[in-house]
Amino acid sequence: MTTEYCVTTDASGHSRRARLLFVSTMLVLTAVFIGLGTWQVQRLFWKLDLIARLETRIHADPVPAPPPAEWRTINTEKDEYRHVTATGTLEHGKSVLVQAVTERGAGFWLLTPLHLADSSTILVNRGFLPAGQSEPAARAASEIVAGPVTVTGLLRISEPGGAFLRSNDPVNGRWYSRDVSAIALAKGLGSSVAPYFIDADATPNPGGFPVGGLTLIHFRNSHLVYAITWFSLAFMALGVTIVLHHRKLI
């Protein structure tokens, strides 16, 4: 009799501990899921505010591109997609082709240095060239303009390194991203090169190429979906605990 009583008591204690552990775990998970859902809601409002600010920049009247005195403070959050303008002389002989896939198919971005009156240089993405128009002879018609030109477009932040699984190869002239510092070094543009480039607008170029104004502006915003997912998991975790407790299974 004594032995049975001890075994029963031990089993009962073990069962209570298991129930308490289960309930505690589910409550902790519920709190974690609610916290993650709340964080995603905060990110949602942050993203909506960011999108609103970027839309304002894109459609604002163009302003002069940031001069050298402001280059150190350039960053993605406050400067990307600013509508800017710059006047200078294009150095076509030091252009580079960067592989691109656009709504017009596969081809290249044509990046050309623009030398300004203050001796600084800004790389300009003049636009898209289909593969058949990428050779120097084919794009010569767009390079006939001599003297100063004014470029208007969107400020873009440098894209260092290359593309996914494809690193830039400056030695062989293979470019997969618009890496300003690497292009400046490869082309010997000196030290006074802006840490950004300008995506030229859709103003037609002589000969029809390159085609500007193809900047892809896409704001990924999945925070609402994530928030709903986390809150749903919190509801499920809490619901399972309540149901099992009500049925005296825990």
C-alpha positions as CSV (number, residue, x, y, z in Angstrom):
1,M,0.0,0.0,0.0
2,T,2.8,2.4,0.9
3,T,4.6,1.7,-2.3
4,E,1.5,2.3,-4.5
5,Y,0.8,5.6,-2.7
6,C,4.4,6.8,-3.4
7,V,4.2,5.8,-7.0
8,T,0.8,7.5,-7.5
9,T,2.0,10.7,-5.8
10,D,5.2,10.8,-7.9
11,A,3.2,10.3,-11.1
12,S,0.7,13.0,-10.1
13,G,3.6,15.4,-9.3
14,H,5.2,14.7,-12.6
15,S,1.9,15.3,-14.5
16,R,1.5,18.7,-12.8
17,R,5.0,19.7,-13.7
18,A,4.4,18.7,-17.3
19,R,1.2,20.7,-17.4
20,L,2.8,23.7,-15.9
21,L,5.7,23.5,-18.3
22,F,3.3,23.2,-21.3
23,V,1.2,26.1,-20.2
24,S,4.2,28.3,-19.4
25,T,5.7,27.5,-22.9
26,M,2.5,28.3,-24.7
27,L,2.1,31.6,-22.8
28,V,5.7,32.6,-23.5
29,L,5.1,31.8,-27.2
30,T,1.9,33.8,-27.2
31,A,3.8,36.8,-25.8
32,V,6.6,36.4,-28.3
33,F,4.2,36.2,-31.2
34,I,2.3,39.3,-30.0
35,G,5.6,41.1,-29.7
36,L,6.7,40.1,-33.2
37,G,3.3,41.2,-34.6
38,T,3.5,44.5,-32.8
39,W,7.0,45.1,-34.2
40,Q,5.7,44.3,-37.8
41,V,2.9,46.9,-37.3
42,Q,5.5,49.5,-36.3
43,R,7.6,48.5,-39.4
44,L,4.4,48.8,-41.5
45,F,3.9,52.4,-40.5
46,W,7.6,53.2,-40.9
47,K,7.5,51.7,-44.5
48,L,4.4,53.7,-45.4
49,D,6.0,56.9,-44.2
50,L,9.2,56.0,-46.2
51,I,7.1,55.3,-49.3
52,A,5.3,58.6,-49.0
53,R,8.6,60.5,-48.6
54,L,10.2,58.8,-51.6
55,E,7.1,59.5,-53.7
56,T,7.5,63.2,-52.8
57,R,11.1,63.2,-53.8
58,I,10.5,61.5,-57.1
59,H,7.8,63.9,-58.2
60,A,9.4,67.1,-56.7
61,D,11.0,69.7,-58.9
62,P,14.7,68.9,-59.7
63,V,17.3,70.5,-57.5
64,P,21.1,70.7,-58.1
65,A,22.9,67.4,-57.4
66,P,24.7,67.4,-54.0
67,P,28.1,69.1,-54.3
68,P,31.4,67.7,-52.9
69,A,30.8,69.4,-49.5
70,E,27.7,67.2,-49.0
71,W,29.0,63.9,-50.2
72,R,30.0,62.6,-46.8
73,T,26.4,62.8,-45.6
74,I,24.8,61.1,-48.6
75,N,22.8,58.0,-47.6
76,T,20.0,55.9,-48.8
77,E,17.3,56.9,-46.3
78,K,17.5,60.7,-47.0
79,D,18.8,60.9,-50.5
80,E,17.9,57.9,-52.7
81,Y,15.5,58.9,-55.6
82,R,16.0,62.6,-55.1
83,H,15.1,64.4,-58.3
84,V,18.3,66.2,-59.3
85,T,20.0,68.0,-62.1
86,A,23.6,68.5,-63.1
87,T,25.4,70.3,-65.9
88,G,28.8,69.3,-67.3
89,T,30.6,67.6,-70.1
90,L,30.2,63.9,-70.8
91,E,33.3,61.9,-71.4
92,H,32.0,59.2,-73.7
93,G,35.4,57.6,-74.0
94,K,35.3,56.4,-70.4
95,S,31.8,55.0,-70.5
96,V,31.1,51.5,-69.1
97,L,28.4,49.0,-69.8
98,V,26.6,47.4,-66.9
99,Q,24.5,44.3,-67.6
100,A,20.8,44.9,-67.0
101,V,17.4,43.3,-67.4
102,T,14.6,45.7,-67.9
103,E,11.0,45.9,-69.2
104,R,12.6,46.1,-72.7
105,G,14.5,42.9,-72.2
106,A,18.2,42.1,-71.5
107,G,21.0,44.5,-72.4
108,F,23.1,47.1,-70.7
109,W,23.0,50.4,-68.7
110,L,25.4,52.9,-70.2
111,L,27.2,54.8,-67.5
112,T,29.2,57.9,-68.6
113,P,31.3,60.3,-66.5
114,L,29.9,63.9,-66.3
115,H,32.6,66.4,-65.5
116,L,31.3,69.5,-63.8
117,A,32.7,73.1,-63.7
118,D,33.9,72.6,-60.1
119,S,36.2,69.7,-61.3
120,S,34.0,67.1,-59.7
121,T,32.6,64.1,-61.6
122,I,29.3,62.4,-61.4
123,L,28.6,59.1,-63.1
124,V,25.4,59.3,-65.2
125,N,23.3,56.2,-66.1
126,R,22.3,57.6,-69.5
127,G,19.9,54.7,-70.1
128,F,19.3,51.3,-71.5
129,L,21.0,49.8,-74.5
130,P,19.7,46.5,-76.1
131,A,22.5,44.1,-76.7
132,G,22.5,44.9,-80.4
133,Q,23.1,48.6,-79.7
134,S,25.9,48.3,-77.2
135,E,28.9,48.4,-79.5
136,P,30.7,51.8,-79.8
137,A,29.7,52.2,-83.5
138,A,26.0,51.6,-82.8
139,R,25.8,54.2,-80.0
140,A,28.0,56.8,-81.7
141,A,24.9,58.8,-82.7
142,S,24.1,59.5,-79.1
143,E,27.6,60.9,-78.5
144,I,27.6,63.6,-81.1
145,V,26.6,66.4,-78.7
146,A,29.6,68.5,-77.8
147,G,30.0,70.9,-74.9
148,P,28.1,71.2,-71.7
149,V,24.9,69.2,-71.3
150,T,22.3,69.3,-68.5
151,V,21.2,65.9,-67.1
152,T,18.1,65.5,-65.0
153,G,17.1,62.3,-63.2
154,L,17.0,60.5,-60.0
155,L,19.9,60.2,-57.5
156,R,20.9,56.6,-56.9
157,I,23.3,55.2,-54.3
158,S,26.3,53.2,-55.5
159,E,25.9,49.4,-55.8
160,P,29.2,47.9,-54.7
161,G,30.5,44.5,-55.4
162,G,28.4,43.2,-58.2
163,A,25.2,41.2,-58.6
164,F,24.0,38.0,-57.0
165,L,26.7,35.3,-57.6
166,R,28.4,37.6,-60.1
167,S,31.2,39.9,-59.0
168,N,32.3,42.8,-61.1
169,D,35.4,42.2,-63.1
170,P,37.0,45.6,-63.8
171,V,40.1,44.1,-65.4
172,N,38.0,42.5,-68.2
173,G,35.4,45.3,-68.3
174,R,32.5,43.1,-67.0
175,W,30.2,45.0,-64.8
176,Y,27.1,43.6,-63.1
177,S,26.3,46.5,-60.8
178,R,26.7,50.2,-60.8
179,D,29.6,50.3,-58.4
180,V,30.7,54.0,-58.5
181,S,34.0,53.7,-56.7
182,A,35.1,50.6,-58.7
183,I,34.2,52.2,-62.0
184,A,35.9,55.5,-61.1
185,L,39.1,53.6,-60.2
186,A,39.0,51.4,-63.3
187,K,38.5,54.4,-65.6
188,G,41.0,56.7,-63.8
189,L,38.5,59.4,-62.9
190,G,40.4,60.7,-60.0
191,S,39.4,61.2,-56.4
192,S,36.6,63.8,-56.8
193,V,33.9,61.5,-57.9
194,A,30.4,61.6,-56.3
195,P,29.5,58.6,-54.2
196,Y,26.2,58.3,-56.2
197,F,25.1,58.2,-59.8
198,I,22.2,59.8,-61.6
199,D,19.6,57.7,-63.5
200,A,18.8,60.0,-66.4
201,D,15.2,60.7,-67.1
202,A,13.3,59.8,-70.3
203,T,14.6,62.9,-72.3
204,P,15.3,61.3,-75.8
205,N,19.0,60.9,-76.8
206,P,20.1,61.5,-80.4
207,G,19.6,58.3,-82.4
208,G,17.1,57.0,-79.9
209,F,19.6,55.2,-77.7
210,P,20.2,54.8,-74.8
211,V,16.7,54.9,-73.4
212,G,16.4,56.8,-70.1
213,G,13.7,57.0,-67.6
214,L,13.6,53.2,-66.9
215,T,14.3,53.4,-63.2
216,L,12.4,50.6,-61.5
217,I,10.9,52.0,-58.3
218,H,9.5,49.2,-56.3
219,F,8.7,49.4,-52.6
220,R,8.4,45.9,-51.1
221,N,5.9,46.1,-48.2
222,S,4.9,42.8,-46.7
223,H,4.8,43.9,-43.1
224,L,1.0,43.7,-42.8
225,V,1.1,40.0,-43.9
226,Y,3.8,39.3,-41.4
227,A,1.8,41.1,-38.6
228,I,-1.3,39.1,-39.4
229,T,0.8,35.9,-39.4
230,W,2.3,36.6,-36.0
231,F,-1.0,37.6,-34.4
232,S,-2.6,34.5,-35.8
233,L,0.0,32.3,-34.3
234,A,-0.5,34.1,-30.9
235,F,-4.2,33.5,-31.1
236,M,-3.7,29.9,-32.0
237,A,-1.2,29.3,-29.2
238,L,-3.5,30.9,-26.6
239,G,-6.6,29.2,-28.0
240,V,-5.0,25.7,-27.8
241,T,-4.0,26.3,-24.2
242,I,-7.5,27.5,-23.2
243,V,-9.3,24.6,-25.0
244,L,-7.1,22.0,-23.5
245,H,-7.4,23.5,-20.1
246,H,-11.2,23.7,-20.4
247,R,-11.3,20.0,-21.4
248,K,-9.1,19.3,-18.4
249,L,-6.4,17.8,-20.7
250,I,-3.8,20.0,-19.1
